[in-house]
Amino acid sequence: MQQLQSLLKEKAVETDACSKSVLTYLSQARPHQGVCLDVGPLNYEAVNRETFESLLSERQKPQLFVVLDSVQDPVNLGAVIRSTYFLGVDQLFVVAKNSCSLTPVVSKCSAGAMEVCKIYAIQNLFEFLEIFCQKGWILLGTSAAPESNNDKVVLLPNVSLERNTILIIGNEGNGLAEAVKTQCHQLVTIPSGRMLNPLVDCLNVSVATGILLYQLCKMKPSTRNNEVSGI
């Protein structure tokens, strides 16, 4: 706490001492660890022509982008932001419609990663994916379980990252829409370690995303020596 107080003084941040009950009220009864900070809201970045030009410019390959389509739970979103930052994803996007906004809960669950990552909001997912597809990017969707009638499905250990790739993660309850799956070149699924009860047939979206990203990011050139903050 002394270190934090010194930092606040150094940055000329006004502070007030108050009771624990006041902090509990300010944090809406969520864990606060004895401190609350009143800050302005963070918003998603807009995707425009300049954004596309920058994202599509020649950079170290292969690139890995992640798109979250209708992830609505702030705990899941925060955990995914933290994983994308830690594991080395090059850029994170969310589909603006039906997605969770950047709230204090998201920030808390991201352990601060939300504050150091630039996250873009996509207005039209189909157009967005088509632009990258035409530039030679691989569109890698996700599937909760192997689909016997879908030849696009591939087990995670068999996925390679030889070209620039966009990983698309679907909604917590419904996964990816069929129209999005149709756009994808492949649908990756995480193999289970046992025969599953039909009532427990998939992973939480943030857990699944962490597993997928760990496997995929192992194939990317490391950027730890030339990047200090942000993706």
Biotite code that builds the C-alpha atoms (Angstrom):
import biotite.structure as struc

atoms = struc.array([
    struc.Atom([0.000, 0.000, 0.000], chain_id="A", res_id=1, res_name="MET", atom_name="CA", element="C"),
    struc.Atom([2.893, 2.373, 0.723], chain_id="A", res_id=2, res_name="GLN", atom_name="CA", element="C"),
    struc.Atom([4.262, 1.777, -2.756], chain_id="A", res_id=3, res_name="GLN", atom_name="CA", element="C"),
    struc.Atom([0.872, 2.593, -4.257], chain_id="A", res_id=4, res_name="LEU", atom_name="CA", element="C"),
    struc.Atom([0.564, 5.767, -2.162], chain_id="A", res_id=5, res_name="GLN", atom_name="CA", element="C"),
    struc.Atom([4.001, 6.883, -3.320], chain_id="A", res_id=6, res_name="SER", atom_name="CA", element="C"),
    struc.Atom([3.064, 6.286, -6.943], chain_id="A", res_id=7, res_name="LEU", atom_name="CA", element="C"),
    struc.Atom([-0.209, 8.221, -6.586], chain_id="A", res_id=8, res_name="LEU", atom_name="CA", element="C"),
    struc.Atom([1.663, 11.121, -5.011], chain_id="A", res_id=9, res_name="LYS", atom_name="CA", element="C"),
    struc.Atom([4.248, 11.033, -7.792], chain_id="A", res_id=10, res_name="GLU", atom_name="CA", element="C"),
    struc.Atom([1.481, 11.186, -10.417], chain_id="A", res_id=11, res_name="LYS", atom_name="CA", element="C"),
    struc.Atom([-0.383, 13.944, -8.504], chain_id="A", res_id=12, res_name="ALA", atom_name="CA", element="C"),
    struc.Atom([-3.507, 11.799, -8.126], chain_id="A", res_id=13, res_name="VAL", atom_name="CA", element="C"),
    struc.Atom([-5.902, 13.127, -5.493], chain_id="A", res_id=14, res_name="GLU", atom_name="CA", element="C"),
    struc.Atom([-6.649, 10.585, -2.749], chain_id="A", res_id=15, res_name="THR", atom_name="CA", element="C"),
    struc.Atom([-9.203, 10.307, 0.060], chain_id="A", res_id=16, res_name="ASP", atom_name="CA", element="C"),
    struc.Atom([-9.248, 7.923, 3.003], chain_id="A", res_id=17, res_name="ALA", atom_name="CA", element="C"),
    struc.Atom([-12.588, 6.251, 3.658], chain_id="A", res_id=18, res_name="CYS", atom_name="CA", element="C"),
    struc.Atom([-14.144, 3.288, 5.408], chain_id="A", res_id=19, res_name="SER", atom_name="CA", element="C"),
    struc.Atom([-14.286, -0.220, 4.031], chain_id="A", res_id=20, res_name="LYS", atom_name="CA", element="C"),
    struc.Atom([-18.047, 0.079, 3.687], chain_id="A", res_id=21, res_name="SER", atom_name="CA", element="C"),
    struc.Atom([-17.632, 3.059, 1.351], chain_id="A", res_id=22, res_name="VAL", atom_name="CA", element="C"),
    struc.Atom([-15.175, 1.106, -0.802], chain_id="A", res_id=23, res_name="LEU", atom_name="CA", element="C"),
    struc.Atom([-17.583, -1.828, -0.880], chain_id="A", res_id=24, res_name="THR", atom_name="CA", element="C"),
    struc.Atom([-20.328, 0.515, -2.072], chain_id="A", res_id=25, res_name="TYR", atom_name="CA", element="C"),
    struc.Atom([-18.107, 2.100, -4.723], chain_id="A", res_id=26, res_name="LEU", atom_name="CA", element="C"),
    struc.Atom([-17.034, -1.304, -6.039], chain_id="A", res_id=27, res_name="SER", atom_name="CA", element="C"),
    struc.Atom([-20.621, -2.594, -6.001], chain_id="A", res_id=28, res_name="GLN", atom_name="CA", element="C"),
    struc.Atom([-19.675, -5.242, -3.417], chain_id="A", res_id=29, res_name="ALA", atom_name="CA", element="C"),
    struc.Atom([-16.942, -6.706, -5.622], chain_id="A", res_id=30, res_name="ARG", atom_name="CA", element="C"),
    struc.Atom([-13.425, -7.406, -4.249], chain_id="A", res_id=31, res_name="PRO", atom_name="CA", element="C"),
    struc.Atom([-11.507, -4.121, -4.029], chain_id="A", res_id=32, res_name="HIS", atom_name="CA", element="C"),
    struc.Atom([-8.388, -4.968, -1.954], chain_id="A", res_id=33, res_name="GLN", atom_name="CA", element="C"),
    struc.Atom([-8.698, -1.699, -0.076], chain_id="A", res_id=34, res_name="GLY", atom_name="CA", element="C"),
    struc.Atom([-8.483, 0.647, -3.071], chain_id="A", res_id=35, res_name="VAL", atom_name="CA", element="C"),
    struc.Atom([-10.885, 2.125, -5.630], chain_id="A", res_id=36, res_name="CYS", atom_name="CA", element="C"),
    struc.Atom([-9.848, 4.432, -8.457], chain_id="A", res_id=37, res_name="LEU", atom_name="CA", element="C"),
    struc.Atom([-12.264, 6.795, -10.203], chain_id="A", res_id=38, res_name="ASP", atom_name="CA", element="C"),
    struc.Atom([-11.309, 6.846, -13.884], chain_id="A", res_id=39, res_name="VAL", atom_name="CA", element="C"),
    struc.Atom([-12.899, 7.601, -17.230], chain_id="A", res_id=40, res_name="GLY", atom_name="CA", element="C"),
    struc.Atom([-14.330, 4.766, -19.335], chain_id="A", res_id=41, res_name="PRO", atom_name="CA", element="C"),
    struc.Atom([-12.306, 2.825, -21.888], chain_id="A", res_id=42, res_name="LEU", atom_name="CA", element="C"),
    struc.Atom([-13.904, 2.183, -25.248], chain_id="A", res_id=43, res_name="ASN", atom_name="CA", element="C"),
    struc.Atom([-13.179, -0.104, -28.143], chain_id="A", res_id=44, res_name="TYR", atom_name="CA", element="C"),
    struc.Atom([-11.182, 1.338, -31.034], chain_id="A", res_id=45, res_name="GLU", atom_name="CA", element="C"),
    struc.Atom([-13.013, 1.802, -34.326], chain_id="A", res_id=46, res_name="ALA", atom_name="CA", element="C"),
    struc.Atom([-11.903, -0.095, -37.423], chain_id="A", res_id=47, res_name="VAL", atom_name="CA", element="C"),
    struc.Atom([-11.460, 2.257, -40.397], chain_id="A", res_id=48, res_name="ASN", atom_name="CA", element="C"),
    struc.Atom([-9.515, 2.341, -43.662], chain_id="A", res_id=49, res_name="ARG", atom_name="CA", element="C"),
    struc.Atom([-6.298, 3.398, -41.924], chain_id="A", res_id=50, res_name="GLU", atom_name="CA", element="C"),
    struc.Atom([-6.733, 0.535, -39.471], chain_id="A", res_id=51, res_name="THR", atom_name="CA", element="C"),
    struc.Atom([-7.009, -2.007, -42.282], chain_id="A", res_id=52, res_name="PHE", atom_name="CA", element="C"),
    struc.Atom([-3.970, -0.584, -44.054], chain_id="A", res_id=53, res_name="GLU", atom_name="CA", element="C"),
    struc.Atom([-1.944, -0.870, -40.871], chain_id="A", res_id=54, res_name="SER", atom_name="CA", element="C"),
    struc.Atom([-3.175, -4.357, -39.989], chain_id="A", res_id=55, res_name="LEU", atom_name="CA", element="C"),
    struc.Atom([-2.585, -5.674, -43.502], chain_id="A", res_id=56, res_name="LEU", atom_name="CA", element="C"),
    struc.Atom([0.857, -4.124, -43.878], chain_id="A", res_id=57, res_name="SER", atom_name="CA", element="C"),
    struc.Atom([3.798, -6.495, -44.189], chain_id="A", res_id=58, res_name="GLU", atom_name="CA", element="C"),
    struc.Atom([4.953, -7.525, -40.728], chain_id="A", res_id=59, res_name="ARG", atom_name="CA", element="C"),
    struc.Atom([6.654, -10.461, -39.110], chain_id="A", res_id=60, res_name="GLN", atom_name="CA", element="C"),
    struc.Atom([4.812, -13.644, -40.077], chain_id="A", res_id=61, res_name="LYS", atom_name="CA", element="C"),
    struc.Atom([2.785, -15.569, -39.255], chain_id="A", res_id=62, res_name="PRO", atom_name="CA", element="C"),
    struc.Atom([0.418, -13.145, -37.548], chain_id="A", res_id=63, res_name="GLN", atom_name="CA", element="C"),
    struc.Atom([-2.363, -14.361, -35.241], chain_id="A", res_id=64, res_name="LEU", atom_name="CA", element="C"),
    struc.Atom([-5.462, -12.216, -34.733], chain_id="A", res_id=65, res_name="PHE", atom_name="CA", element="C"),
    struc.Atom([-8.399, -13.172, -32.482], chain_id="A", res_id=66, res_name="VAL", atom_name="CA", element="C"),
    struc.Atom([-12.030, -12.177, -33.051], chain_id="A", res_id=67, res_name="VAL", atom_name="CA", element="C"),
    struc.Atom([-14.623, -12.599, -30.299], chain_id="A", res_id=68, res_name="LEU", atom_name="CA", element="C"),
    struc.Atom([-18.140, -12.923, -31.690], chain_id="A", res_id=69, res_name="ASP", atom_name="CA", element="C"),
    struc.Atom([-20.838, -12.126, -29.110], chain_id="A", res_id=70, res_name="SER", atom_name="CA", element="C"),
    struc.Atom([-18.895, -12.983, -25.936], chain_id="A", res_id=71, res_name="VAL", atom_name="CA", element="C"),
    struc.Atom([-21.213, -11.432, -23.359], chain_id="A", res_id=72, res_name="GLN", atom_name="CA", element="C"),
    struc.Atom([-19.908, -12.362, -19.917], chain_id="A", res_id=73, res_name="ASP", atom_name="CA", element="C"),
    struc.Atom([-17.489, -9.718, -18.522], chain_id="A", res_id=74, res_name="PRO", atom_name="CA", element="C"),
    struc.Atom([-15.530, -12.333, -16.550], chain_id="A", res_id=75, res_name="VAL", atom_name="CA", element="C"),
    struc.Atom([-14.965, -14.364, -19.706], chain_id="A", res_id=76, res_name="ASN", atom_name="CA", element="C"),
    struc.Atom([-14.027, -11.278, -21.716], chain_id="A", res_id=77, res_name="LEU", atom_name="CA", element="C"),
    struc.Atom([-11.538, -10.124, -19.095], chain_id="A", res_id=78, res_name="GLY", atom_name="CA", element="C"),
    struc.Atom([-9.931, -13.559, -18.903], chain_id="A", res_id=79, res_name="ALA", atom_name="CA", element="C"),
    struc.Atom([-9.636, -13.756, -22.703], chain_id="A", res_id=80, res_name="VAL", atom_name="CA", element="C"),
    struc.Atom([-8.039, -10.295, -22.889], chain_id="A", res_id=81, res_name="ILE", atom_name="CA", element="C"),
    struc.Atom([-5.506, -11.386, -20.288], chain_id="A", res_id=82, res_name="ARG", atom_name="CA", element="C"),
    struc.Atom([-4.700, -14.586, -22.201], chain_id="A", res_id=83, res_name="SER", atom_name="CA", element="C"),
    struc.Atom([-4.338, -12.841, -25.561], chain_id="A", res_id=84, res_name="THR", atom_name="CA", element="C"),
    struc.Atom([-1.935, -10.321, -24.053], chain_id="A", res_id=85, res_name="TYR", atom_name="CA", element="C"),
    struc.Atom([0.123, -12.832, -22.093], chain_id="A", res_id=86, res_name="PHE", atom_name="CA", element="C"),
    struc.Atom([0.436, -15.433, -24.846], chain_id="A", res_id=87, res_name="LEU", atom_name="CA", element="C"),
    struc.Atom([1.334, -13.015, -27.624], chain_id="A", res_id=88, res_name="GLY", atom_name="CA", element="C"),
    struc.Atom([-1.704, -12.571, -29.884], chain_id="A", res_id=89, res_name="VAL", atom_name="CA", element="C"),
    struc.Atom([-0.986, -9.805, -32.379], chain_id="A", res_id=90, res_name="ASP", atom_name="CA", element="C"),
    struc.Atom([-4.400, -8.145, -32.277], chain_id="A", res_id=91, res_name="GLN", atom_name="CA", element="C"),
    struc.Atom([-7.761, -8.644, -30.552], chain_id="A", res_id=92, res_name="LEU", atom_name="CA", element="C"),
    struc.Atom([-11.158, -7.721, -32.008], chain_id="A", res_id=93, res_name="PHE", atom_name="CA", element="C"),
    struc.Atom([-14.732, -7.997, -30.783], chain_id="A", res_id=94, res_name="VAL", atom_name="CA", element="C"),
    struc.Atom([-17.915, -7.910, -32.829], chain_id="A", res_id=95, res_name="VAL", atom_name="CA", element="C"),
    struc.Atom([-19.691, -4.775, -31.624], chain_id="A", res_id=96, res_name="ALA", atom_name="CA", element="C"),
    struc.Atom([-23.207, -6.213, -31.728], chain_id="A", res_id=97, res_name="LYS", atom_name="CA", element="C"),
    struc.Atom([-24.188, -8.423, -28.763], chain_id="A", res_id=98, res_name="ASN", atom_name="CA", element="C"),
    struc.Atom([-20.751, -8.222, -27.114], chain_id="A", res_id=99, res_name="SER", atom_name="CA", element="C"),
    struc.Atom([-19.824, -7.139, -23.617], chain_id="A", res_id=100, res_name="CYS", atom_name="CA", element="C"),
    struc.Atom([-18.489, -3.591, -23.299], chain_id="A", res_id=101, res_name="SER", atom_name="CA", element="C"),
    struc.Atom([-15.253, -2.691, -21.507], chain_id="A", res_id=102, res_name="LEU", atom_name="CA", element="C"),
    struc.Atom([-16.502, -2.476, -17.917], chain_id="A", res_id=103, res_name="THR", atom_name="CA", element="C"),
    struc.Atom([-14.733, -2.339, -14.535], chain_id="A", res_id=104, res_name="PRO", atom_name="CA", element="C"),
    struc.Atom([-15.437, -6.070, -14.123], chain_id="A", res_id=105, res_name="VAL", atom_name="CA", element="C"),
    struc.Atom([-13.708, -6.780, -17.425], chain_id="A", res_id=106, res_name="VAL", atom_name="CA", element="C"),
    struc.Atom([-10.737, -4.697, -16.309], chain_id="A", res_id=107, res_name="SER", atom_name="CA", element="C"),
    struc.Atom([-10.528, -6.512, -12.977], chain_id="A", res_id=108, res_name="LYS", atom_name="CA", element="C"),
    struc.Atom([-10.704, -9.944, -14.600], chain_id="A", res_id=109, res_name="CYS", atom_name="CA", element="C"),
    struc.Atom([-8.077, -8.967, -17.161], chain_id="A", res_id=110, res_name="SER", atom_name="CA", element="C"),
    struc.Atom([-5.675, -8.119, -14.298], chain_id="A", res_id=111, res_name="ALA", atom_name="CA", element="C"),
    struc.Atom([-4.832, -4.810, -15.989], chain_id="A", res_id=112, res_name="GLY", atom_name="CA", element="C"),
    struc.Atom([-4.341, -6.178, -19.505], chain_id="A", res_id=113, res_name="ALA", atom_name="CA", element="C"),
    struc.Atom([-7.390, -4.221, -20.715], chain_id="A", res_id=114, res_name="MET", atom_name="CA", element="C"),
    struc.Atom([-5.537, -0.988, -19.930], chain_id="A", res_id=115, res_name="GLU", atom_name="CA", element="C"),
    struc.Atom([-2.479, -1.834, -22.053], chain_id="A", res_id=116, res_name="VAL", atom_name="CA", element="C"),
    struc.Atom([-4.151, -3.505, -25.060], chain_id="A", res_id=117, res_name="CYS", atom_name="CA", element="C"),
    struc.Atom([-5.731, -1.811, -28.032], chain_id="A", res_id=118, res_name="LYS", atom_name="CA", element="C"),
    struc.Atom([-8.980, -3.686, -28.761], chain_id="A", res_id=119, res_name="ILE", atom_name="CA", element="C"),
    struc.Atom([-10.957, -3.024, -31.928], chain_id="A", res_id=120, res_name="TYR", atom_name="CA", element="C"),
    struc.Atom([-14.718, -3.297, -32.436], chain_id="A", res_id=121, res_name="ALA", atom_name="CA", element="C"),
    struc.Atom([-15.984, -4.762, -35.726], chain_id="A", res_id=122, res_name="ILE", atom_name="CA", element="C"),
    struc.Atom([-19.306, -3.560, -37.099], chain_id="A", res_id=123, res_name="GLN", atom_name="CA", element="C"),
    struc.Atom([-19.693, -6.167, -39.851], chain_id="A", res_id=124, res_name="ASN", atom_name="CA", element="C"),
    struc.Atom([-17.970, -9.492, -39.165], chain_id="A", res_id=125, res_name="LEU", atom_name="CA", element="C"),
    struc.Atom([-18.634, -10.997, -42.585], chain_id="A", res_id=126, res_name="PHE", atom_name="CA", element="C"),
    struc.Atom([-17.102, -8.074, -44.474], chain_id="A", res_id=127, res_name="GLU", atom_name="CA", element="C"),
    struc.Atom([-14.175, -7.977, -42.074], chain_id="A", res_id=128, res_name="PHE", atom_name="CA", element="C"),
    struc.Atom([-13.371, -11.656, -42.551], chain_id="A", res_id=129, res_name="LEU", atom_name="CA", element="C"),
    struc.Atom([-13.801, -11.429, -46.320], chain_id="A", res_id=130, res_name="GLU", atom_name="CA", element="C"),
    struc.Atom([-11.233, -8.623, -46.571], chain_id="A", res_id=131, res_name="ILE", atom_name="CA", element="C"),
    struc.Atom([-8.615, -10.695, -44.758], chain_id="A", res_id=132, res_name="PHE", atom_name="CA", element="C"),
    struc.Atom([-9.561, -13.848, -46.642], chain_id="A", res_id=133, res_name="CYS", atom_name="CA", element="C"),
    struc.Atom([-8.919, -12.084, -49.948], chain_id="A", res_id=134, res_name="GLN", atom_name="CA", element="C"),
    struc.Atom([-5.473, -11.110, -48.649], chain_id="A", res_id=135, res_name="LYS", atom_name="CA", element="C"),
    struc.Atom([-4.604, -14.762, -48.065], chain_id="A", res_id=136, res_name="GLY", atom_name="CA", element="C"),
    struc.Atom([-5.343, -15.055, -44.360], chain_id="A", res_id=137, res_name="TRP", atom_name="CA", element="C"),
    struc.Atom([-6.624, -18.339, -42.912], chain_id="A", res_id=138, res_name="ILE", atom_name="CA", element="C"),
    struc.Atom([-9.976, -18.099, -41.125], chain_id="A", res_id=139, res_name="LEU", atom_name="CA", element="C"),
    struc.Atom([-9.947, -20.559, -38.233], chain_id="A", res_id=140, res_name="LEU", atom_name="CA", element="C"),
    struc.Atom([-13.281, -21.014, -36.498], chain_id="A", res_id=141, res_name="GLY", atom_name="CA", element="C"),
    struc.Atom([-14.016, -22.995, -33.357], chain_id="A", res_id=142, res_name="THR", atom_name="CA", element="C"),
    struc.Atom([-16.228, -25.994, -32.697], chain_id="A", res_id=143, res_name="SER", atom_name="CA", element="C"),
    struc.Atom([-17.208, -27.319, -29.276], chain_id="A", res_id=144, res_name="ALA", atom_name="CA", element="C"),
    struc.Atom([-17.010, -30.947, -30.417], chain_id="A", res_id=145, res_name="ALA", atom_name="CA", element="C"),
    struc.Atom([-16.084, -32.892, -33.570], chain_id="A", res_id=146, res_name="PRO", atom_name="CA", element="C"),
    struc.Atom([-18.855, -32.735, -36.156], chain_id="A", res_id=147, res_name="GLU", atom_name="CA", element="C"),
    struc.Atom([-18.955, -36.009, -38.045], chain_id="A", res_id=148, res_name="SER", atom_name="CA", element="C"),
    struc.Atom([-20.619, -34.411, -41.066], chain_id="A", res_id=149, res_name="ASN", atom_name="CA", element="C"),
    struc.Atom([-18.238, -31.459, -41.370], chain_id="A", res_id=150, res_name="ASN", atom_name="CA", element="C"),
    struc.Atom([-14.934, -32.029, -43.129], chain_id="A", res_id=151, res_name="ASP", atom_name="CA", element="C"),
    struc.Atom([-13.651, -28.608, -41.960], chain_id="A", res_id=152, res_name="LYS", atom_name="CA", element="C"),
    struc.Atom([-13.237, -29.801, -38.363], chain_id="A", res_id=153, res_name="VAL", atom_name="CA", element="C"),
    struc.Atom([-9.656, -30.472, -37.249], chain_id="A", res_id=154, res_name="VAL", atom_name="CA", element="C"),
    struc.Atom([-8.296, -31.418, -33.830], chain_id="A", res_id=155, res_name="LEU", atom_name="CA", element="C"),
    struc.Atom([-6.153, -28.756, -32.167], chain_id="A", res_id=156, res_name="LEU", atom_name="CA", element="C"),
    struc.Atom([-2.901, -30.820, -32.214], chain_id="A", res_id=157, res_name="PRO", atom_name="CA", element="C"),
    struc.Atom([-3.247, -31.080, -36.002], chain_id="A", res_id=158, res_name="ASN", atom_name="CA", element="C"),
    struc.Atom([-3.564, -27.331, -36.632], chain_id="A", res_id=159, res_name="VAL", atom_name="CA", element="C"),
    struc.Atom([-0.568, -25.518, -38.094], chain_id="A", res_id=160, res_name="SER", atom_name="CA", element="C"),
    struc.Atom([0.194, -21.798, -38.139], chain_id="A", res_id=161, res_name="LEU", atom_name="CA", element="C"),
    struc.Atom([2.051, -21.437, -41.406], chain_id="A", res_id=162, res_name="GLU", atom_name="CA", element="C"),
    struc.Atom([0.119, -18.399, -42.691], chain_id="A", res_id=163, res_name="ARG", atom_name="CA", element="C"),
    struc.Atom([-1.461, -15.317, -41.180], chain_id="A", res_id=164, res_name="ASN", atom_name="CA", element="C"),
    struc.Atom([-4.491, -16.553, -39.264], chain_id="A", res_id=165, res_name="THR", atom_name="CA", element="C"),
    struc.Atom([-7.637, -15.174, -37.630], chain_id="A", res_id=166, res_name="ILE", atom_name="CA", element="C"),
    struc.Atom([-9.081, -17.297, -34.817], chain_id="A", res_id=167, res_name="LEU", atom_name="CA", element="C"),
    struc.Atom([-12.815, -16.674, -34.357], chain_id="A", res_id=168, res_name="ILE", atom_name="CA", element="C"),
    struc.Atom([-14.337, -17.460, -30.947], chain_id="A", res_id=169, res_name="ILE", atom_name="CA", element="C"),
    struc.Atom([-18.118, -17.746, -30.596], chain_id="A", res_id=170, res_name="GLY", atom_name="CA", element="C"),
    struc.Atom([-20.734, -17.010, -27.971], chain_id="A", res_id=171, res_name="ASN", atom_name="CA", element="C"),
    struc.Atom([-20.677, -18.760, -24.580], chain_id="A", res_id=172, res_name="GLU", atom_name="CA", element="C"),
    struc.Atom([-23.918, -20.611, -25.146], chain_id="A", res_id=173, res_name="GLY", atom_name="CA", element="C"),
    struc.Atom([-24.307, -20.997, -28.895], chain_id="A", res_id=174, res_name="ASN", atom_name="CA", element="C"),
    struc.Atom([-20.768, -20.916, -30.241], chain_id="A", res_id=175, res_name="GLY", atom_name="CA", element="C"),
    struc.Atom([-20.254, -19.639, -33.773], chain_id="A", res_id=176, res_name="LEU", atom_name="CA", element="C"),
    struc.Atom([-23.201, -18.973, -36.051], chain_id="A", res_id=177, res_name="ALA", atom_name="CA", element="C"),
    struc.Atom([-23.494, -21.375, -38.976], chain_id="A", res_id=178, res_name="GLU", atom_name="CA", element="C"),
    struc.Atom([-22.955, -18.505, -41.418], chain_id="A", res_id=179, res_name="ALA", atom_name="CA", element="C"),
    struc.Atom([-19.598, -17.727, -39.775], chain_id="A", res_id=180, res_name="VAL", atom_name="CA", element="C"),
    struc.Atom([-18.600, -21.400, -39.831], chain_id="A", res_id=181, res_name="LYS", atom_name="CA", element="C"),
    struc.Atom([-19.297, -21.439, -43.553], chain_id="A", res_id=182, res_name="THR", atom_name="CA", element="C"),
    struc.Atom([-16.815, -18.590, -44.055], chain_id="A", res_id=183, res_name="GLN", atom_name="CA", element="C"),
    struc.Atom([-14.059, -20.389, -42.150], chain_id="A", res_id=184, res_name="CYS", atom_name="CA", element="C"),
    struc.Atom([-11.421, -22.529, -43.833], chain_id="A", res_id=185, res_name="HIS", atom_name="CA", element="C"),
    struc.Atom([-11.165, -24.806, -40.791], chain_id="A", res_id=186, res_name="GLN", atom_name="CA", element="C"),
    struc.Atom([-12.972, -25.382, -37.492], chain_id="A", res_id=187, res_name="LEU", atom_name="CA", element="C"),
    struc.Atom([-10.667, -26.293, -34.634], chain_id="A", res_id=188, res_name="VAL", atom_name="CA", element="C"),
    struc.Atom([-11.824, -28.403, -31.701], chain_id="A", res_id=189, res_name="THR", atom_name="CA", element="C"),
    struc.Atom([-10.075, -29.361, -28.455], chain_id="A", res_id=190, res_name="ILE", atom_name="CA", element="C"),
    struc.Atom([-9.995, -33.139, -27.968], chain_id="A", res_id=191, res_name="PRO", atom_name="CA", element="C"),
    struc.Atom([-11.321, -34.308, -24.612], chain_id="A", res_id=192, res_name="SER", atom_name="CA", element="C"),
    struc.Atom([-9.361, -36.586, -22.315], chain_id="A", res_id=193, res_name="GLY", atom_name="CA", element="C"),
    struc.Atom([-12.276, -38.941, -21.647], chain_id="A", res_id=194, res_name="ARG", atom_name="CA", element="C"),
    struc.Atom([-15.715, -39.990, -22.817], chain_id="A", res_id=195, res_name="MET", atom_name="CA", element="C"),
    struc.Atom([-17.909, -37.046, -21.863], chain_id="A", res_id=196, res_name="LEU", atom_name="CA", element="C"),
    struc.Atom([-21.281, -36.951, -20.190], chain_id="A", res_id=197, res_name="ASN", atom_name="CA", element="C"),
    struc.Atom([-23.656, -35.149, -22.590], chain_id="A", res_id=198, res_name="PRO", atom_name="CA", element="C"),
    struc.Atom([-24.360, -32.629, -19.825], chain_id="A", res_id=199, res_name="LEU", atom_name="CA", element="C"),
    struc.Atom([-20.682, -31.608, -19.699], chain_id="A", res_id=200, res_name="VAL", atom_name="CA", element="C"),
    struc.Atom([-19.570, -31.690, -23.313], chain_id="A", res_id=201, res_name="ASP", atom_name="CA", element="C"),
    struc.Atom([-17.487, -28.516, -23.684], chain_id="A", res_id=202, res_name="CYS", atom_name="CA", element="C"),
    struc.Atom([-15.194, -26.039, -21.927], chain_id="A", res_id=203, res_name="LEU", atom_name="CA", element="C"),
    struc.Atom([-15.867, -22.532, -20.660], chain_id="A", res_id=204, res_name="ASN", atom_name="CA", element="C"),
    struc.Atom([-15.111, -20.053, -23.480], chain_id="A", res_id=205, res_name="VAL", atom_name="CA", element="C"),
    struc.Atom([-12.222, -18.359, -21.669], chain_id="A", res_id=206, res_name="SER", atom_name="CA", element="C"),
    struc.Atom([-10.644, -21.699, -20.722], chain_id="A", res_id=207, res_name="VAL", atom_name="CA", element="C"),
    struc.Atom([-11.019, -23.032, -24.262], chain_id="A", res_id=208, res_name="ALA", atom_name="CA", element="C"),
    struc.Atom([-9.549, -19.835, -25.695], chain_id="A", res_id=209, res_name="THR", atom_name="CA", element="C"),
    struc.Atom([-6.537, -20.085, -23.391], chain_id="A", res_id=210, res_name="GLY", atom_name="CA", element="C"),
    struc.Atom([-5.841, -23.656, -24.513], chain_id="A", res_id=211, res_name="ILE", atom_name="CA", element="C"),
    struc.Atom([-6.239, -22.757, -28.191], chain_id="A", res_id=212, res_name="LEU", atom_name="CA", element="C"),
    struc.Atom([-3.987, -19.725, -27.908], chain_id="A", res_id=213, res_name="LEU", atom_name="CA", element="C"),
    struc.Atom([-1.259, -21.564, -26.027], chain_id="A", res_id=214, res_name="TYR", atom_name="CA", element="C"),
    struc.Atom([-1.037, -24.162, -28.786], chain_id="A", res_id=215, res_name="GLN", atom_name="CA", element="C"),
    struc.Atom([-1.190, -21.643, -31.625], chain_id="A", res_id=216, res_name="LEU", atom_name="CA", element="C"),
    struc.Atom([1.123, -19.043, -30.105], chain_id="A", res_id=217, res_name="CYS", atom_name="CA", element="C"),
    struc.Atom([3.821, -21.682, -29.571], chain_id="A", res_id=218, res_name="LYS", atom_name="CA", element="C"),
    struc.Atom([4.162, -21.686, -33.370], chain_id="A", res_id=219, res_name="MET", atom_name="CA", element="C"),
    struc.Atom([4.668, -17.916, -33.622], chain_id="A", res_id=220, res_name="LYS", atom_name="CA", element="C"),
    struc.Atom([8.029, -16.127, -33.527], chain_id="A", res_id=221, res_name="PRO", atom_name="CA", element="C"),
    struc.Atom([8.532, -14.717, -30.040], chain_id="A", res_id=222, res_name="SER", atom_name="CA", element="C"),
    struc.Atom([8.071, -10.954, -29.662], chain_id="A", res_id=223, res_name="THR", atom_name="CA", element="C"),
    struc.Atom([9.109, -10.734, -26.027], chain_id="A", res_id=224, res_name="ARG", atom_name="CA", element="C"),
    struc.Atom([12.399, -9.014, -26.854], chain_id="A", res_id=225, res_name="ASN", atom_name="CA", element="C"),
    struc.Atom([10.940, -6.155, -28.906], chain_id="A", res_id=226, res_name="ASN", atom_name="CA", element="C"),
    struc.Atom([7.536, -5.485, -27.337], chain_id="A", res_id=227, res_name="GLU", atom_name="CA", element="C"),
    struc.Atom([7.087, -4.084, -23.873], chain_id="A", res_id=228, res_name="VAL", atom_name="CA", element="C"),
    struc.Atom([3.376, -3.336, -23.659], chain_id="A", res_id=229, res_name="SER", atom_name="CA", element="C"),
    struc.Atom([0.261, -3.766, -25.722], chain_id="A", res_id=230, res_name="GLY", atom_name="CA", element="C"),
    struc.Atom([-0.731, -5.932, -28.649], chain_id="A", res_id=231, res_name="ILE", atom_name="CA", element="C"),
])
